[in-house]
Amino acid sequence: MNVTPTAKGTRTVKVDMLARVEGEGGLLIRMKGDRVQEVKLNIFEPPRLFEGFLRGRHFSEVPDITARICGICPIAYQMSSVHALERALGVQIDPAVRLLRRLFYCGEWIESHALHVYMLHAPDFLGYQDVIEMAAEHRETVEKALRLKKIGNELVALMGGREIHPVSAAVGGFYKAPRKRDLEAIREPLRWALDASLETVRFTAGLAFPDFEQDYEFVSVSHPDEYPFNEGRIVSNRGIDIDAAEFEEHFIEQHVKHSTSLHAVVRERGSYLVGPLARFNLNYEKLTPLARQAAADAGLAPPCRNPFKSILVRAVELVFACEEALRIIDEYEPPAAPRATIEVRAGTGAAATEAPRGLLYHRYSVDSDGLVTAARIVPPTSQNLKRMEDDLWRFVPQLASQPVEEITWRAEQAIRNYDPCISCSCHFLKVKIERE
Amino acid sequence: MSSDNGRKPRIAVFKFASCDGCQLSLLDAEDELLAVAGAVEIAYFPEASRRMLKGPYDIGLVEGSITTHHDAQRIQQIRRQCRTLVTIGACATAGGIQALRNWRDTGEFVRYVYARPDYIQTLNHSTPIAEHVPVDFELRGCPINKYQLIELLSATLAGRKPNIPTYSVCIECKRRGTVCVAVAQGAMCLGPVTQAGCGAICPAYGRGCYGCYGPMENPNSKRLAAHFLETGKEREQVVRAFRTYNAWAWQFREATEEREG
């Protein structure tokens, strides 16, 4: 970051790269006195054009390819793609496969949430540049965080062979389903992880949250009986209640000049929010009693409209994911066949699942040879980008009396509330504040 | 690596077009991370830290491929800043999955994905780092193996050659005791031409290796492609098998481009 005084006493503040986010982009805030004149999230992550080259690939190759959109949440990309393709091809999956997919997702949520809570976001609240600096004074907390994250990764690796870009997910099920005794090996670590997650709720509840609430449109997948992972309708607190097949009628992506990520908005209403806050507010009743109790003890109840508290919600979701994983392992009996037999037919299918960062929408068309003819992917971060800008318009004026260094850090923190994954959304961050 | 004035060696992590997974492998080394952070100075690693120190650096880890004019210039500056430059993963080493554009019309891809193609600046080819600057070591994999990354860092710091095998996935499969999926199931398996390092995961999951670690040392990719055709695979299927995460590696390109005639 550098501060450049100019002749008329105006100031330009530049930070060359916003840190502790996945991917690269920048932020420009232009201020005049206490007033914000411009906010731009500048996404310069180079486009990788996945939808372009997915066309012509066989449907069976898609989950491996889409995993490569994001190294932090590859399972989300595998899950949205297999569900969308199963709908296109009319495939029914075994109930045991359905359970296994939830379990797989639990591993990713644990790994990703632990990473974000402790390594990417907590340092902002505690005033550290990074988790390494934080470890110097909070060694035990960081060691526990690493162990918690590791258990999430171990669950993923147990089911998919490795943590990043696991190899077991397939359209119709899995290449290989774990034996019951394979899963039982991780029961004890998950019990430890559950305790560590409860401790995470207490830890995050003790952080200082800026006084900032917004009237959001929250959007998430919602299922009548379960906290959402793989399946359900897409709902919002302003009346949206649709099947994934109708997603593109209600949500549109706008292309803005300063971004290689598209900005998604609710048609005719504007920005909306996906992710932990939306899931929590729209699906609170489906959390386990223990997760709800942990939230209550932390003073967290729906509707939570303070985006800085997303760190607390992630902690509550960690509790849920550990409990859900333990429940599934207890109930699990291997499927008769690891994956369904697929009769190839032409068709189109769409699906949305809940990535750690929020709703992830995929749509594919396949031809009668099983080759992809059309693909559309809407990642959670591109849905949140407009909302991040809207938050900054309202949050930055609260900071106007602060030194620029402080404004910069708080603005970064406000962006990190969304755990943005720019590698995904472009399919960030450089902060620049100009102040008069 | 000897450090000047007894200071800790400085490490930097740079990102180009990629999924972030390979640099995440460093944070995924949960048991080693704090020890690594104690042994070196992590001077530039934006994914993990707000503190970004200027170069020069002793070791630069580069993730991602070159897909924009700006990035083609940036890698030149980075090379000048790094005493040792290491590419991590298939994007940086072979152009990545985004190199599939190299056989197609990138302009059409941009028009397909973006409403305003005029806002997008991208090169027609996705290329590995070594096509732009000299690279001291290329660590393979999509994603890399975190233990190989730790070994590479340790070896570089100690000034010795890293112990990273260049033999094929077949060796790992045998060692693991996996029944050969190519022989037993007739699976299209790239294991015979793919470098080890993943631990031969895919065959253990009942599927053929899809080549995410890229070509082994001296692979006979052409022969393997011919074998696939002789055993009844369709030409398009064979081309697609070689065109994934390391598609632009010349040893894999050789197999598919000849097939297309």
Interface residues (C-beta under 8 A of the other chain):
Chain A: D16 M17 L18 A19 R20 V21 E22 G23 E24 F44 E45 P46 P47 R48 L49 F50 E51 G52 F53 R55 R57 H58 E61 D64 I65 R68 I69 C70 G71 I72 P74 L115 M119 L120 P123 Q129 D130 V131 I132 E133 A135 V142 E143 L146 R147 K149 K150 N153 G161 R162 E163 I164 H165 V167 S168 Y175 K176 E253 Q254 H255 V256 K257 T260 L262 P338 W409 E412 C421 S423 H427
Chain B: K15 F16 A17 S18 C19 D20 G21 C22 L24 S25 L27 D28 E30 D31 L33 L34 A37 I42 F45 P46 E47 A48 S49 R50 R51 M52 T67 T68 H70 D71 G96 I97 Q98 L100 R101 R104 T106 E108 F109 V110 Y112 V113 Y114 A115 R116 Y119 I120 T122 C142 P143 C198 G199 I201 C202 A204 Y205 G206 R207 Y210 C212 Q237 R240 T244 Y245
